[in-house]
Amino acid sequence: MTFPSSIVRLLLSVGACLCVVHVSEAVDSLVLEAERERVAIIERISAPTVAIFDDAGTNGGSGVLIRQDGLALTNFHVVKDLGPFMKCGLNDGNVYEAVIIGIDPTGDVALVQLLGRDDFPIAEVGDSDTVRVGDWAYVVGNPFLLATDFTPTVTYGIVSGVHRYQFPAGTILEYTDCIQVDASINPGNSGGPLFNADGQLIGINGRASFEKRGRVNIGAGYAISINQIMHFLDHLQSGRIVDHATLGATVRSESDGSVTVDQILPQSEAYRRGLRQGDEIVSFADRSIRSVNQFKNILGIFPNGWKRPLVYRRDGEKHEVMVRLRPLHSRSELMPQRPPMTRPPQRKSETPDGEGEDGPQPPIPEIPAGHPLAHLFKQPRIPDEYADLYEARDGFANYRFNRVARDRISDEISSLGEFPAGSWRISGKRSNDEGFEVNLNDDVVALTLGSESFLQNIGEPFQDEPPGTGGLIAAMHHLRLMLIAPENRFTEFYYLGSEPLDGDGEKVDVLIATRGSTTSRWYFRQSAGTLVGFDTETEPDADPCEVRIIEWQTNDGRTFPSIFSVRHSGEDVGEWIIEALTIREVGR
């Protein structure tokens, strides 16, 4: 049967309408489901977002919780004028006291701890190296300090760029390898979290480009990548003023697109490993180098003192070396000496003559207004119930957290047994069956190696003895001091942070111990706290004696290395087998 064309057209139009209705319903359900997911994610990522204020509520910014005990990240420039304690609000409507832990003035990061709970909501930490241009992103925070009820503002946009570099402009502040987004970042968003579409933390918002006539965002904001921050996290937990790294060399771009060494410090480890002016930098930290900014970008994400792989080319031949990175700034640049003391502090426990419950208190120093570390010098507001959570000391944002971390790790040393002072005798043989004997006391260290003898008076500068070891005598001296009482025997003894062992190994906690001009780095396995080795540097910028403990032995209630290996200047010196340790105590 044949239908008139008008009927056919009518049936087709009705069918089309029905299809549109079904498609529309399907599209609407997808849109609604996406909306529900987005609302749920925003609710989840708002909970750990922190509104930071001073006591007056007139200055502050944002932050984000990353650990249930209250550990939170923010910008250094947010907290630098707030003092050691600040107020932090969450969207549960509550205000919490918070104390500063560590600061990174170069990377513009600070670590604070919210107090009063051990079950804070936390952000899920993501992987910023997987972020791509075009990814959706959420900016959460407290722009213009609008969050008076502590409910954060949320903006939504895309990632506009990755691996952005922003050079310092008259300050030590340097943004490297950062993420650019078009979601609004305004004053007050600083220190707040940047999340990906799945609600994972991928950065800390810090900078934005503003319209010249006002502080209004124009769609170019920048976040410090979370991967960079995680490199520094343990360093920040050390309570120190942490520093970034430099290779000890500057680079330039050539007309053929290569990046070559322009200048290099002879005292740098890179120089000692063979890098010279004019060499081409092929890769650094396993990332290819194609521009000067790219080199600065990669270098800027690592803490001072880490070892990283470097590949360079000379005369068409590639060279692969591992180099320990140097500090980017001098100690005085990060922490100037305290100026003369001029006025006494006003403490609750203080009597009119300046004598408090803890004895005489040092006066508070004056410091020029606007100094980037002024908060470390001004009179702190210290809540009575949390007074024991802050300790001021030069070189530290809060020494209390360093002391706690140092003591926790060095307890592993105490667990090895009681090692009294006195005369020590360590004897054994090398892997080539050559015998050795080390005698140590508070005055001298003597080593007999085969037919050779070496003697070092304590108090004189240590030398590379035996030659080619980097100073094994000095290393044995420091081992004795560490086992006896490190907090009393070293002039400096503090927790540094963590790093990959030897540049590519497991992550280890690091203690620094200094006596005179000799410094040693002590490495402890994070999972178990076990001492795995130490590096002893007889003087600054000297290749250290690198000792790695292979096996342990226990005798007379004391656990002591039985086999250790030694490296120096990138070369194996061999294994040393300890057969006996005897200690004659003073007076016996």
Buried (B, 14 or more C-beta within 10 A) or exposed (E): EEEEEEEEEEEEEEEEEEEEEEEEEEEEEEEEEEEEEBEEBBEBBBBBBBBBBBEEEEBBBBBBBBBEEBBBBBBBBBBBBBBBBBBBBBBEEEBBBBBBBBBBBBBBBBBBBBBBEEEBBBBBBBEBEEBEEEBBBBBBBBBEBBBEEBBBBBBBBBBBBBBBBBEEEEEBBBBBBBBBBBBBBBBBBBBBBBBBBEBBBBBBBBBBEBEEEEEEBEBBBBBBBBBBBBBBBBBBBBBBBBBBBBBBBBBEBEEEEBBBBEEBBEEBBBBBBBBEEEBBBBBBBEBEBBEBBBBBBBBBBBBBBBBBBBBBBBEEEEBEBBBBBBBBBEEEEBBBEBEEEEEBBEBEEBEEEBEBEEEEBEEBBBBEEEBBBBBBBBEBEBEEEBBEBBBBBEBBBBBBBBBBBBEEBBEBBEEBBEBBBBBBBBBBBBEEEEEBBBBBBBEBBBBBBEEEEBEBEBEEEBBBBBEEBBBBBBBBBBBBBBBBBBEEBBEEBBBBBBBBBBBEEEBBBBBBBBBBEBBBBBBBBBEEBBBBBBBBBBBEBBBBBBBBBBEBBEEEEBBBBBBBBBBBBBEEBEBBBBEEBEBEEEEE
